[in-house]
Amino acid sequence: MQFLHDIAKDKNLLRLVFALFWSVIAAGYIYGITFIDIPENSLRHADTVLGFVLGTIVATIIAYYFGSSQGSSDKTDIMKGKV
């Protein structure tokens, strides 16, 4: 339980854990929709969910870690004297 308490106290570690969790979920869904047969009447729903996964979950994680949000967060931490 100490591990969970440590994660909750560290904002960056918490973000990393959530990003890893959603990355695994997204990769699992992409794998499933690619390699598992989907019934014809559910194909449109699967495509819609795939678009949501790629357009929100994956894009948000990439934008945060490789976009300006991470740099802005780092700058804020430096200004607060945390680094």
Kinemage of the C-alpha trace (Angstrom):
@kinemage 1
@onewidth
@group {chain A} dominant
@subgroup {mainchain}
@vectorlist {calphas} color= white
{ca met a 1} P 0.000 0.000 0.000
{ca gln a 2} L 2.956 2.335 0.486
{ca phe a 3} L 3.553 2.210 -3.289
{ca leu a 4} L 0.052 3.552 -3.960
{ca his a 5} L 0.544 6.279 -1.386
{ca asp a 6} L 3.836 7.299 -3.026
{ca ile a 7} L 2.166 7.425 -6.438
{ca ala a 8} L -0.642 9.607 -5.112
{ca lys a 9} L 1.851 12.092 -3.613
{ca asp a 10} L 3.993 12.464 -6.753
{ca lys a 11} L 2.055 14.259 -9.509
{ca asn a 12} L 4.423 13.240 -12.324
{ca leu a 13} L 4.469 9.591 -11.257
{ca leu a 14} L 0.683 9.569 -11.080
{ca arg a 15} L 0.472 10.961 -14.619
{ca leu a 16} L 2.946 8.349 -15.820
{ca val a 17} L 0.947 5.508 -14.241
{ca phe a 18} L -2.288 6.767 -15.822
{ca ala a 19} L -0.553 7.196 -19.193
{ca leu a 20} L 0.851 3.667 -19.037
{ca phe a 21} L -2.532 2.260 -18.009
{ca trp a 22} L -4.388 3.931 -20.871
{ca ser a 23} L -1.604 3.051 -23.308
{ca val a 24} L -2.019 -0.631 -22.449
{ca ile a 25} L -5.809 -0.359 -22.795
{ca ala a 26} L -5.486 1.406 -26.168
{ca ala a 27} L -2.895 -1.069 -27.467
{ca gly a 28} L -5.087 -3.972 -26.359
{ca tyr a 29} L -8.104 -2.540 -28.143
{ca ile a 30} L -6.141 -1.836 -31.313
{ca tyr a 31} L -4.767 -5.387 -31.239
{ca gly a 32} L -8.245 -6.802 -30.663
{ca ile a 33} L -9.925 -4.854 -33.437
{ca thr a 34} L -7.117 -5.771 -35.826
{ca phe a 35} L -6.730 -9.489 -35.199
{ca ile a 36} L -10.027 -10.696 -33.699
{ca asp a 37} L -13.079 -11.276 -35.902
{ca ile a 38} L -15.830 -8.758 -35.230
{ca pro a 39} L -19.460 -9.550 -36.080
{ca glu a 40} L -20.747 -7.581 -39.058
{ca asn a 41} L -23.480 -5.842 -37.044
{ca ser a 42} L -20.882 -4.554 -34.529
{ca leu a 43} L -18.317 -3.348 -37.028
{ca arg a 44} L -19.469 0.289 -37.059
{ca his a 45} L -19.390 0.446 -33.247
{ca ala a 46} L -15.874 -0.990 -33.200
{ca asp a 47} L -14.752 1.593 -35.777
{ca thr a 48} L -16.271 4.413 -33.740
{ca val a 49} L -14.521 3.287 -30.566
{ca leu a 50} L -11.247 2.907 -32.472
{ca gly a 51} L -11.565 6.492 -33.696
{ca phe a 52} L -12.214 7.636 -30.137
{ca val a 53} L -9.212 5.711 -28.803
{ca leu a 54} L -6.863 7.051 -31.460
{ca gly a 55} L -8.283 10.560 -31.453
{ca thr a 56} L -8.407 11.145 -27.714
{ca ile a 57} L -6.509 8.711 -25.532
{ca val a 58} L -3.432 8.148 -27.686
{ca ala a 59} L -3.319 11.702 -29.022
{ca thr a 60} L -3.601 13.224 -25.540
{ca ile a 61} L -0.816 11.070 -24.120
{ca ile a 62} L 1.481 11.870 -27.045
{ca ala a 63} L 0.626 15.571 -26.916
{ca tyr a 64} L 1.385 15.767 -23.208
{ca tyr a 65} L 4.670 13.893 -23.178
{ca phe a 66} L 6.034 15.203 -26.472
{ca gly a 67} L 4.222 18.543 -26.782
{ca ser a 68} L 4.443 21.810 -24.949
{ca ser a 69} L 2.515 20.627 -21.880
{ca gln a 70} L 5.467 18.666 -20.502
{ca gly a 71} L 7.835 21.584 -21.085
{ca ser a 72} L 5.396 23.947 -19.429
{ca ser a 73} L 5.069 21.605 -16.459
{ca asp a 74} L 8.865 21.328 -16.185
{ca lys a 75} L 9.196 25.116 -16.307
{ca thr a 76} L 6.607 25.516 -13.566
{ca asp a 77} L 8.454 22.994 -11.382
{ca ile a 78} L 11.746 24.841 -11.938
{ca met a 79} L 10.118 28.151 -11.030
{ca lys a 80} L 8.755 26.612 -7.828
{ca gly a 81} L 12.232 25.301 -7.010
{ca lys a 82} L 11.232 21.618 -7.096
{ca val a 83} L 14.031 20.585 -9.444
